[in-house]
Amino acid sequence: MEKLQLWLLVLAGLLGAVTQEDLYQKMFVFQKDPSDAHVVVKPEPEWPLQNFTVCLRYFTDLTRPYNLFSYAAKAQDNEILLFKPKPRQ
């Protein structure tokens, strides 16, 4: 059931990206320690990106390091990486 919920959230995010809507007031919820959980949003702009904005709010009980955001480019998987190395910092 949890996997179904996760896929529905991913699908909702992708549908928003395809229809050129933003993800304002949308959320992705991972209910267990998601060491491999992720969301992929692949917009297909008509021209190369010159800039973009990341706005996020998060809450977690994790006590290990984790990624908040990763931007992949052709040359490098983690071209931009927001990484939280220490909890509560």
C-alpha positions as CSV (number, residue, x, y, z in Angstrom):
1,M,0.0,0.0,0.0
2,E,2.8,2.4,0.8
3,K,4.5,1.8,-2.5
4,L,1.2,2.6,-4.2
5,Q,1.0,5.9,-2.3
6,L,4.6,6.7,-3.3
7,W,3.9,6.0,-7.0
8,L,0.7,8.1,-6.9
9,L,2.7,11.0,-5.5
10,V,5.4,10.6,-8.1
11,L,2.8,10.4,-10.9
12,A,1.1,13.5,-9.6
13,G,4.4,15.4,-9.6
14,L,5.2,14.2,-13.1
15,L,1.8,15.1,-14.4
16,G,2.3,18.6,-13.0
17,A,5.6,18.9,-14.8
18,V,4.2,17.7,-18.1
19,T,1.3,20.2,-18.0
20,Q,3.7,23.1,-17.2
21,E,2.2,23.6,-13.7
22,D,4.5,24.3,-10.8
23,L,4.6,22.1,-7.8
24,Y,3.4,24.9,-5.4
25,Q,1.7,23.3,-2.4
26,K,2.4,19.8,-3.5
27,M,4.3,17.4,-1.3
28,F,6.1,14.0,-1.4
29,V,5.8,11.9,1.8
30,F,8.1,9.1,2.6
31,Q,6.8,7.3,5.6
32,K,9.7,5.0,6.5
33,D,13.5,5.5,6.5
34,P,13.7,6.1,2.7
35,S,17.4,5.2,2.1
36,D,16.6,4.6,-1.5
37,A,13.3,6.6,-2.0
38,H,13.4,9.4,-4.5
39,V,11.3,11.5,-6.8
40,V,12.4,12.3,-10.4
41,V,11.0,15.3,-12.2
42,K,12.0,15.6,-15.8
43,P,10.7,18.8,-17.4
44,E,11.4,19.1,-21.1
45,P,11.8,22.8,-21.8
46,E,11.8,24.1,-25.3
47,W,15.3,25.6,-24.7
48,P,18.2,24.9,-22.4
49,L,17.8,26.0,-18.8
50,Q,19.6,29.2,-17.9
51,N,18.5,29.2,-14.3
52,F,16.0,27.7,-11.9
53,T,14.8,28.1,-8.3
54,V,14.5,25.4,-5.6
55,C,12.2,26.1,-2.8
56,L,11.7,23.4,-0.2
57,R,10.5,22.7,3.3
58,Y,11.3,19.5,5.0
59,F,10.8,17.6,8.2
60,T,12.5,14.4,9.2
61,D,13.4,12.3,12.2
62,L,16.4,10.8,10.4
63,T,19.7,10.8,12.3
64,R,21.9,10.0,9.4
65,P,23.2,12.2,6.6
66,Y,20.9,12.6,3.6
67,N,20.3,14.6,0.4
68,L,17.7,17.2,0.2
69,F,18.0,18.0,-3.5
70,S,20.1,16.8,-6.4
71,Y,20.3,18.3,-9.9
72,A,21.7,16.0,-12.6
73,A,23.3,17.3,-15.8
74,K,24.7,15.4,-18.8
75,A,28.3,15.8,-17.4
76,Q,27.6,15.0,-13.8
77,D,24.9,13.3,-11.8
78,N,25.1,15.7,-8.8
79,E,25.8,18.9,-10.6
80,I,24.0,20.7,-7.8
81,L,23.6,18.9,-4.5
82,L,22.0,20.0,-1.2
83,F,23.3,17.6,1.4
84,K,22.6,17.5,5.1
85,P,25.7,15.9,6.7
86,K,24.6,16.3,10.3
87,P,21.1,16.1,11.8
88,R,19.7,19.1,13.7
89,Q,22.4,21.4,12.2
